[in-house]
């Protein structure tokens, strides 16, 4: 689960920095900037954790399909190359 923590921490950091940057750009007061940055950090952290899980499951499924296809191709090549008696 180390990867999931990394996804979540990255999303949280990006969300917090984005919230601060947008608050400063909008010339809001500091308590409002901090509140919006905190909410953005929580939302983006949760969202990147979810997206990371979806992405990793898809990646694992893709690798497994590739391994199975290679195994089938290897078995077909082996069966056609051996002469039958």
NUSETOR-999220 format. One line per field, with one value per residue (C-alpha): residue number from 1; residue in three letters; x, y, z. Coordinates in steps of 0.1 Angstrom, whole numbers, plus 5000, padded with zeros to 4 digits. Example, Ala and Ser with C-alpha at 12.3 -4.5 7.8 and 13.67 -1.06 7.14 Angstrom:
<rs>
resi = 1	2;
resn = ALA	SER;
px = 5123	5137;
py = 4955	4989;
pz = 5078	5071;
</rs>
This chain:
<rs>
resi = 1	2	3	4	5	6	7	8	9	10	11	12	13	14	15	16	17	18	19	20	21	22	23	24	25	26	27	28	29	30	31	32	33	34	35	36	37	38	39	40	41	42	43	44	45	46	47	48	49	50	51	52	53	54	55	56	57	58	59	60	61	62	63	64	65	66	67	68	69	70	71	72	73	74	75	76	77	78	79	80	81	82	83	84	85;
resn = UNK	UNK	UNK	UNK	UNK	UNK	UNK	UNK	UNK	UNK	UNK	UNK	UNK	UNK	UNK	UNK	UNK	UNK	UNK	UNK	UNK	UNK	UNK	UNK	UNK	UNK	UNK	UNK	UNK	UNK	UNK	UNK	UNK	UNK	UNK	UNK	UNK	UNK	UNK	UNK	UNK	UNK	UNK	UNK	UNK	UNK	UNK	UNK	UNK	UNK	UNK	UNK	UNK	UNK	UNK	UNK	UNK	UNK	UNK	UNK	UNK	UNK	UNK	UNK	UNK	UNK	UNK	UNK	UNK	UNK	UNK	UNK	UNK	UNK	UNK	UNK	UNK	UNK	UNK	UNK	UNK	UNK	UNK	UNK	UNK;
px = 5000	5030	5021	4986	5001	5023	4994	4974	5003	5011	4974	4971	5002	4991	4956	4969	4994	4967	4942	4968	4978	4942	4934	4963	4954	4918	4931	4912	4920	4943	4917	4897	4927	4937	4902	4899	4935	4926	4894	4912	4940	4914	4894	4924	4941	4910	4906	4942	4941	4910	4924	4957	4939	4919	4951	4971	4943	4942	4980	4980	4952	4971	5003	4985	4968	5001	5017	4988	4990	5027	5022	4995	5018	5047	5026	5012	5047	5059	5030	5035	5072	5072	5066	5038	5044;
py = 5000	5023	5034	5044	5066	5082	5089	5104	5125	5139	5148	5164	5185	5196	5204	5225	5245	5250	5262	5287	5299	5304	5322	5346	5352	5360	5383	5365	5369	5344	5325	5320	5309	5284	5270	5266	5251	5226	5215	5213	5192	5168	5165	5161	5137	5114	5118	5109	5079	5066	5073	5056	5025	5024	5029	5003	4977	4984	4982	4948	4935	4946	4929	4897	4897	4902	4873	4850	4860	4853	4819	4809	4820	4801	4770	4773	4777	4747	4725	4734	4728	4693	4666	4642	4605;
pz = 5000	4999	4964	4975	5003	4977	4954	4983	4996	4961	4955	4989	4984	4949	4962	4991	4969	4943	4969	4982	4947	4937	4969	4965	4929	4939	4967	4994	5031	5048	5068	5037	5017	5044	5045	5008	5005	5032	5015	4982	4998	5012	4980	4957	4981	4981	4943	4935	4959	4941	4907	4917	4927	4894	4875	4893	4889	4852	4850	4868	4846	4814	4825	4834	4799	4783	4803	4794	4757	4756	4774	4748	4719	4734	4738	4703	4689	4709	4697	4660	4661	4676	4650	4656	4654;
</rs>
